[in-house]
């Protein structure tokens, strides 16, 4: 059956499969680290700081990784990312006495580099596999890749919580390292060589985008993802475990279900953002969807301040937030691939995901600090403010001079 598919579709499936496998381990690892080290007595801020290098090196990797992909090819950057994740997992198999904060932060640094090399390579590759005049197809492929990845990240969250309960921290890490090493070896053999290598070798100064549209979209992305992680990374799982008394598999299962649903909505986002009307979305759509999203965390914060029961407010509110955030994220993911230039596409995509990583870094640190100091309600209020800033940057995003249509 695979032999009957076109070479481009086979490469797309291989890239997606690599991305899926990596994402499973990334989601499971995050949940394992949050829950395991919280169980060991780490404070919310200390748990957040374990991910500090993960996010810092994600920023650096996206900035440099786009340039590297344009020089050596996206196949190589993707395979380097897979190999580094295997090393990061293996570091956590060290004796318990070695698992100090600096050691775990170092392992997370490698994992952050690996994750963003893998993501940048996957997103950039799609631009090269879809003809430039087929924007509708490009949106569908980007949405499918992004949505399926996030659904599997949710499965990874559940997997992390379940594995920690069933077989413990070390055995969980070992199983994931072995599985991902097998995926890496297959990728070395099958992934097309020189995918995404620029015709002219880009200079290092080219890592900074010169496109106004990409700079604006990158700024919007930074605040959009900061708005999610300010409550999601540390504040929410710790609140569920301590204040509401949920056990590990319940916390992992809830976050997994949220991310799986989020990923499914991302996959079908084209149907909400223009396909039914036959129009391809532009900057106007990014502004409108961000404005709607900002209402949700503000409403949740208000209800919690009025002493409404926390559990239904969080469960229902986060379901609505997840749907709207998924549409915003999928729309942004399409716009960056659409705005990017084809020759050396990874430069533009890398710069954009550098801003994405900065938003995650900003949100992660805020999540631990704000939650520890003022609580979950403050995290939600700040989330709403950050979305409004993202909407402000979206005002100046390009509109189609003549609205493009689906192919």
PEQUI-V797674 format. One record per run of one state. SS is the DSSP state (H for helix, E for strand, L for the rest). FROM is the first residue (numbers start at 1). LEN is the number of residues. If there is no record, write none. Layout:
ss: [SS & SS]
from: [FROM & FROM]
len: [LEN & LEN]
This chain:
ss: [L & H & L & H & L & H & L & H & L & H & L & H & L & H & L & H & L & H & L & H & L & H & L & H & L & H & L & H & L & E & L & H & L & H & L & H & L & H & L & E & L]
from: [1 & 2 & 5 & 7 & 40 & 44 & 51 & 52 & 73 & 74 & 92 & 96 & 99 & 101 & 130 & 135 & 167 & 169 & 191 & 204 & 208 & 212 & 243 & 248 & 268 & 269 & 273 & 275 & 278 & 279 & 280 & 283 & 306 & 310 & 340 & 345 & 374 & 376 & 395 & 405 & 406]
len: [1 & 3 & 2 & 33 & 4 & 7 & 1 & 21 & 1 & 18 & 4 & 3 & 2 & 29 & 5 & 32 & 2 & 22 & 13 & 4 & 4 & 31 & 5 & 20 & 1 & 4 & 2 & 3 & 1 & 1 & 3 & 23 & 4 & 30 & 5 & 29 & 2 & 19 & 10 & 1 & 2]
